[in-house]
Amino acid sequence: MAKRVSETDRARTKAWWLPPLVLSALALVFIFENRAETSIRVLVPVVTMPLWAALLGIWLVGVVSGLFLARRRRR
């Protein structure tokens, strides 16, 4: 017997990407609004770089980690 899928379930399945998209857009606005220079300690050396570059790097690590974990969970 086939399982019936309601319209609500279909809409929820289609819009799974909306919350991550909104959060990413807000994160990118926050990142590019912070343009000051900052000093960051990377293990031993101290690196001076724009804050937006450091935040963007951490955001990219988070996105890649999230995609990797989501892919592993599907299998």
Distance bins in CASP14 RR format, pairs under 12 A and 6 or more apart:
PFRMAT RR
TARGET T0000
AUTHOR 0000-0000-0000
RMODE 2
METHOD distances of the structure
MODEL  1
3 9 0 0 0 0 0 1 0 0 0 0 0
4 10 0 0 0 0 0 1 0 0 0 0 0
5 11 0 0 0 0 0 1 0 0 0 0 0
5 12 0 0 0 0 0 1 0 0 0 0 0
5 13 0 0 0 0 1 0 0 0 0 0 0
5 14 0 0 0 0 0 1 0 0 0 0 0
6 12 0 0 0 0 1 0 0 0 0 0 0
6 13 0 0 0 0 0 1 0 0 0 0 0
7 13 0 0 0 0 0 1 0 0 0 0 0
7 14 0 0 0 0 0 1 0 0 0 0 0
8 14 0 0 0 0 0 1 0 0 0 0 0
8 15 0 0 0 0 0 1 0 0 0 0 0
9 15 0 0 0 0 0 1 0 0 0 0 0
9 16 0 0 0 0 0 1 0 0 0 0 0
10 16 0 0 0 0 0 1 0 0 0 0 0
11 18 0 0 0 0 0 1 0 0 0 0 0
12 18 0 0 0 0 0 1 0 0 0 0 0
12 19 0 0 0 0 0 1 0 0 0 0 0
15 21 0 0 0 0 1 0 0 0 0 0 0
15 22 0 0 0 0 0 1 0 0 0 0 0
16 70 0 0 0 0 1 0 0 0 0 0 0
16 74 0 0 0 0 0 1 0 0 0 0 0
17 23 0 0 0 0 0 1 0 0 0 0 0
17 24 0 0 0 0 0 1 0 0 0 0 0
17 67 0 0 0 0 0 1 0 0 0 0 0
17 70 0 0 0 0 0 1 0 0 0 0 0
18 24 0 0 0 0 0 1 0 0 0 0 0
18 25 0 0 0 0 0 1 0 0 0 0 0
19 25 0 0 0 0 0 1 0 0 0 0 0
19 26 0 0 0 0 0 1 0 0 0 0 0
20 26 0 0 0 0 0 1 0 0 0 0 0
20 27 0 0 0 0 0 1 0 0 0 0 0
20 59 0 0 0 0 0 1 0 0 0 0 0
20 62 0 0 0 0 0 1 0 0 0 0 0
20 63 0 0 0 0 1 0 0 0 0 0 0
20 66 0 0 0 0 1 0 0 0 0 0 0
20 67 0 0 0 0 1 0 0 0 0 0 0
20 70 0 0 0 0 1 0 0 0 0 0 0
21 27 0 0 0 0 0 1 0 0 0 0 0
21 28 0 0 0 0 0 1 0 0 0 0 0
21 63 0 0 0 0 0 1 0 0 0 0 0
22 28 0 0 0 0 0 1 0 0 0 0 0
22 29 0 0 0 0 0 1 0 0 0 0 0
23 29 0 0 0 0 0 1 0 0 0 0 0
23 30 0 0 0 0 0 1 0 0 0 0 0
23 59 0 0 0 0 0 1 0 0 0 0 0
23 62 0 0 0 0 0 1 0 0 0 0 0
23 63 0 0 0 0 0 1 0 0 0 0 0
23 66 0 0 0 0 0 1 0 0 0 0 0
24 30 0 0 0 0 0 1 0 0 0 0 0
24 31 0 0 0 0 0 1 0 0 0 0 0
24 56 0 0 0 0 0 1 0 0 0 0 0
24 59 1 0 0 1 0 0 0 0 0 0 0
24 60 0 0 0 0 0 1 0 0 0 0 0
24 62 0 0 0 0 0 1 0 0 0 0 0
24 63 1 0 0 1 0 0 0 0 0 0 0
24 66 0 0 0 0 0 1 0 0 0 0 0
24 67 0 0 0 0 0 1 0 0 0 0 0
25 31 0 0 0 0 0 1 0 0 0 0 0
25 32 0 0 0 0 0 1 0 0 0 0 0
25 59 0 0 0 0 0 1 0 0 0 0 0
26 32 0 0 0 0 0 1 0 0 0 0 0
26 33 0 0 0 0 0 1 0 0 0 0 0
26 59 0 0 0 0 0 1 0 0 0 0 0
27 33 0 0 0 0 0 1 0 0 0 0 0
27 34 0 0 0 0 0 1 0 0 0 0 0
27 52 0 0 0 0 0 1 0 0 0 0 0
27 55 0 0 0 0 1 0 0 0 0 0 0
27 56 0 0 0 0 1 0 0 0 0 0 0
27 57 0 0 0 0 0 1 0 0 0 0 0
27 58 0 0 0 0 1 0 0 0 0 0 0
27 59 1 0 1 0 0 0 0 0 0 0 0
27 60 0 0 0 0 0 1 0 0 0 0 0
27 62 0 0 0 0 1 0 0 0 0 0 0
27 63 0 0 0 0 1 0 0 0 0 0 0
28 34 0 0 0 0 0 1 0 0 0 0 0
28 52 0 0 0 0 1 0 0 0 0 0 0
28 55 0 0 0 0 1 0 0 0 0 0 0
28 56 0 0 0 0 1 0 0 0 0 0 0
28 57 0 0 0 0 0 1 0 0 0 0 0
28 59 1 0 0 1 0 0 0 0 0 0 0
28 60 0 0 0 0 0 1 0 0 0 0 0
28 63 0 0 0 0 0 1 0 0 0 0 0
29 52 0 0 0 0 0 1 0 0 0 0 0
29 55 0 0 0 0 0 1 0 0 0 0 0
29 56 0 0 0 0 0 1 0 0 0 0 0
29 59 0 0 0 0 0 1 0 0 0 0 0
30 51 0 0 0 0 0 1 0 0 0 0 0
30 52 0 0 0 0 1 0 0 0 0 0 0
30 55 1 0 0 1 0 0 0 0 0 0 0
30 56 0 0 0 0 0 1 0 0 0 0 0
30 58 0 0 0 0 0 1 0 0 0 0 0
30 59 0 0 0 0 1 0 0 0 0 0 0
31 50 0 0 0 0 0 1 0 0 0 0 0
31 51 0 0 0 0 1 0 0 0 0 0 0
31 52 1 0 1 0 0 0 0 0 0 0 0
31 53 0 0 0 0 1 0 0 0 0 0 0
31 54 0 0 0 0 1 0 0 0 0 0 0
31 55 1 0 1 0 0 0 0 0 0 0 0
31 56 1 0 1 0 0 0 0 0 0 0 0
31 57 0 0 0 0 1 0 0 0 0 0 0
31 58 0 0 0 0 1 0 0 0 0 0 0
31 59 1 0 0 1 0 0 0 0 0 0 0
31 60 0 0 0 0 0 1 0 0 0 0 0
32 50 0 0 0 0 0 1 0 0 0 0 0
32 51 0 0 0 0 0 1 0 0 0 0 0
32 52 1 0 1 0 0 0 0 0 0 0 0
32 53 0 0 0 0 0 1 0 0 0 0 0
32 55 0 0 0 0 1 0 0 0 0 0 0
32 56 0 0 0 0 1 0 0 0 0 0 0
32 59 0 0 0 0 0 1 0 0 0 0 0
33 50 0 0 0 0 0 1 0 0 0 0 0
33 51 0 0 0 0 1 0 0 0 0 0 0
33 52 0 0 0 0 1 0 0 0 0 0 0
33 55 0 0 0 0 1 0 0 0 0 0 0
34 49 0 0 0 0 0 1 0 0 0 0 0
34 50 0 0 0 0 1 0 0 0 0 0 0
34 51 1 0 1 0 0 0 0 0 0 0 0
34 52 1 0 1 0 0 0 0 0 0 0 0
34 53 0 0 0 0 1 0 0 0 0 0 0
34 54 0 0 0 0 1 0 0 0 0 0 0
34 55 1 0 0 1 0 0 0 0 0 0 0
34 56 0 0 0 0 1 0 0 0 0 0 0
34 58 0 0 0 0 0 1 0 0 0 0 0
34 59 0 0 0 0 0 1 0 0 0 0 0
35 49 0 0 0 0 0 1 0 0 0 0 0
35 50 1 0 0 1 0 0 0 0 0 0 0
35 51 1 0 0 1 0 0 0 0 0 0 0
35 52 1 0 1 0 0 0 0 0 0 0 0
35 53 0 0 0 0 1 0 0 0 0 0 0
35 54 0 0 0 0 0 1 0 0 0 0 0
35 55 0 0 0 0 0 1 0 0 0 0 0
35 56 0 0 0 0 0 1 0 0 0 0 0
36 48 0 0 0 0 0 1 0 0 0 0 0
36 49 0 0 0 0 0 1 0 0 0 0 0
36 50 1 0 0 1 0 0 0 0 0 0 0
36 51 1 0 1 0 0 0 0 0 0 0 0
36 52 0 0 0 0 1 0 0 0 0 0 0
36 53 0 0 0 0 0 1 0 0 0 0 0
36 54 0 0 0 0 0 1 0 0 0 0 0
36 55 0 0 0 0 0 1 0 0 0 0 0
37 47 0 0 0 0 0 1 0 0 0 0 0
37 48 1 0 1 0 0 0 0 0 0 0 0
37 49 1 0 0 1 0 0 0 0 0 0 0
37 50 1 0 0 1 0 0 0 0 0 0 0
37 51 1 0 0 1 0 0 0 0 0 0 0
37 52 0 0 0 0 0 1 0 0 0 0 0
37 53 0 0 0 0 1 0 0 0 0 0 0
37 54 0 0 0 0 0 1 0 0 0 0 0
38 46 0 0 0 0 0 1 0 0 0 0 0
38 47 0 0 0 0 1 0 0 0 0 0 0
38 48 1 0 0 1 0 0 0 0 0 0 0
38 49 1 0 0 1 0 0 0 0 0 0 0
38 50 1 0 0 1 0 0 0 0 0 0 0
38 51 1 0 1 0 0 0 0 0 0 0 0
38 52 0 0 0 0 1 0 0 0 0 0 0
38 53 0 0 0 0 1 0 0 0 0 0 0
38 54 1 0 0 1 0 0 0 0 0 0 0
38 55 0 0 0 0 1 0 0 0 0 0 0
39 45 0 0 0 0 0 1 0 0 0 0 0
39 46 1 0 1 0 0 0 0 0 0 0 0
39 47 1 0 0 1 0 0 0 0 0 0 0
39 48 1 0 1 0 0 0 0 0 0 0 0
39 49 0 0 0 0 1 0 0 0 0 0 0
39 50 0 0 0 0 0 1 0 0 0 0 0
39 51 0 0 0 0 0 1 0 0 0 0 0
39 54 0 0 0 0 0 1 0 0 0 0 0
40 46 1 0 0 1 0 0 0 0 0 0 0
40 47 1 0 1 0 0 0 0 0 0 0 0
40 48 1 0 0 1 0 0 0 0 0 0 0
40 49 1 0 0 1 0 0 0 0 0 0 0
40 50 0 0 0 0 0 1 0 0 0 0 0
40 51 0 0 0 0 1 0 0 0 0 0 0
40 53 0 0 0 0 1 0 0 0 0 0 0
40 54 1 0 1 0 0 0 0 0 0 0 0
40 55 0 0 0 0 0 1 0 0 0 0 0
40 57 0 0 0 0 0 1 0 0 0 0 0
40 58 0 0 0 0 0 1 0 0 0 0 0
41 47 1 0 0 1 0 0 0 0 0 0 0
41 48 0 0 0 0 0 1 0 0 0 0 0
41 49 0 0 0 0 0 1 0 0 0 0 0
41 54 0 0 0 0 0 1 0 0 0 0 0
42 48 0 0 0 0 0 1 0 0 0 0 0
42 49 0 0 0 0 1 0 0 0 0 0 0
42 54 0 0 0 0 1 0 0 0 0 0 0
47 53 0 0 0 0 1 0 0 0 0 0 0
47 54 0 0 0 0 1 0 0 0 0 0 0
48 54 0 0 0 0 0 1 0 0 0 0 0
49 55 0 0 0 0 0 1 0 0 0 0 0
49 56 0 0 0 0 0 1 0 0 0 0 0
49 57 0 0 0 0 0 1 0 0 0 0 0
50 56 0 0 0 0 1 0 0 0 0 0 0
50 57 0 0 0 0 0 1 0 0 0 0 0
51 57 0 0 0 0 0 1 0 0 0 0 0
51 58 0 0 0 0 0 1 0 0 0 0 0
52 58 0 0 0 0 0 1 0 0 0 0 0
52 59 0 0 0 0 0 1 0 0 0 0 0
53 59 0 0 0 0 0 1 0 0 0 0 0
53 60 0 0 0 0 0 1 0 0 0 0 0
54 60 0 0 0 0 0 1 0 0 0 0 0
54 61 0 0 0 0 0 1 0 0 0 0 0
55 61 0 0 0 0 0 1 0 0 0 0 0
55 62 0 0 0 0 0 1 0 0 0 0 0
56 62 0 0 0 0 0 1 0 0 0 0 0
56 63 0 0 0 0 0 1 0 0 0 0 0
57 63 0 0 0 0 1 0 0 0 0 0 0
57 64 0 0 0 0 1 0 0 0 0 0 0
57 65 0 0 0 0 0 1 0 0 0 0 0
58 64 0 0 0 0 0 1 0 0 0 0 0
58 65 0 0 0 0 0 1 0 0 0 0 0
59 65 0 0 0 0 0 1 0 0 0 0 0
59 66 0 0 0 0 0 1 0 0 0 0 0
60 66 0 0 0 0 0 1 0 0 0 0 0
60 67 0 0 0 0 0 1 0 0 0 0 0
61 67 0 0 0 0 0 1 0 0 0 0 0
61 68 0 0 0 0 0 1 0 0 0 0 0
62 68 0 0 0 0 1 0 0 0 0 0 0
62 69 0 0 0 0 1 0 0 0 0 0 0
62 70 0 0 0 0 0 1 0 0 0 0 0
63 69 0 0 0 0 0 1 0 0 0 0 0
63 70 0 0 0 0 0 1 0 0 0 0 0
64 70 0 0 0 0 0 1 0 0 0 0 0
64 71 0 0 0 0 0 1 0 0 0 0 0
65 71 0 0 0 0 0 1 0 0 0 0 0
65 72 0 0 0 0 0 1 0 0 0 0 0
66 72 0 0 0 0 1 0 0 0 0 0 0
66 73 0 0 0 0 1 0 0 0 0 0 0
67 73 0 0 0 0 0 1 0 0 0 0 0
67 74 0 0 0 0 0 1 0 0 0 0 0
68 74 0 0 0 0 0 1 0 0 0 0 0
68 75 0 0 0 0 0 1 0 0 0 0 0
69 75 0 0 0 0 0 1 0 0 0 0 0
END
